[in-house]
Amino acid sequence: MNKDIASGKWTQFKGQFREKWGELTNDEVEQTKGSIQQLSGLLQERYGLAKDQAEKEIDALLK
């Protein structure tokens, strides 16, 4: 898995991410700056997902 989302794809991806994970604020998502690790941490914290599951969810959105 790519550790960071390319800046060009980040703008597109963050909208999809917020649509799927509506409990996260725009500020929280923006602060990650496309870091897969930080996005995964947000999902783990807010939704109680395991690390592997959070990363799988992010990967699925990226594809």
C-alpha positions as CSV (number, residue, x, y, z in Angstrom):
1,M,0.0,0.0,0.0
2,N,1.2,3.5,-0.8
3,K,1.9,5.3,2.4
4,D,0.6,8.7,1.1
5,I,-2.0,9.6,-1.4
6,A,-0.6,11.6,-4.3
7,S,-1.5,15.3,-4.0
8,G,-3.5,15.3,-7.2
9,K,-5.6,12.3,-6.2
10,W,-6.0,13.6,-2.6
11,T,-8.5,16.3,-3.5
12,Q,-10.7,13.8,-5.2
13,F,-10.2,11.1,-2.6
14,K,-11.0,13.2,0.5
15,G,-14.5,13.9,-0.8
16,Q,-15.2,10.2,-1.2
17,F,-13.6,9.6,2.2
18,R,-15.9,12.1,3.9
19,E,-18.9,10.8,2.1
20,K,-18.3,7.3,3.4
21,W,-17.1,8.3,6.8
22,G,-19.4,11.2,7.7
23,E,-18.6,11.3,11.4
24,L,-15.2,12.7,10.5
25,T,-14.9,16.5,10.2
26,N,-13.4,18.2,7.2
27,D,-10.7,19.6,9.5
28,E,-9.7,16.1,10.7
29,V,-9.5,14.7,7.2
30,E,-7.6,17.8,6.0
31,Q,-5.0,17.5,8.8
32,T,-4.0,14.1,7.6
33,K,-2.8,15.6,4.3
34,G,-3.3,12.2,2.6
35,S,-1.3,10.1,5.1
36,I,-2.8,6.6,5.0
37,Q,-1.5,6.0,8.5
38,Q,-3.2,9.1,9.9
39,L,-6.5,8.3,8.0
40,S,-6.3,4.8,9.4
41,G,-5.9,6.2,12.9
42,L,-8.9,8.4,12.5
43,L,-11.1,5.4,11.5
44,Q,-9.7,3.3,14.3
45,E,-10.5,6.0,16.9
46,R,-13.9,7.2,15.6
47,Y,-15.3,3.9,14.3
48,G,-13.5,1.4,16.5
49,L,-12.0,-0.5,13.5
50,A,-8.9,-2.6,13.8
51,K,-5.8,-1.3,12.0
52,D,-6.0,-3.9,9.3
53,Q,-9.7,-3.3,8.7
54,A,-9.2,0.5,8.5
55,E,-6.4,0.1,6.0
56,K,-8.6,-2.3,3.9
57,E,-11.4,0.3,3.9
58,I,-9.0,3.0,2.7
59,D,-7.6,0.7,0.0
60,A,-11.0,-0.1,-1.3
61,L,-11.8,3.6,-1.7
62,L,-8.6,4.2,-3.5
63,K,-9.3,1.5,-6.1
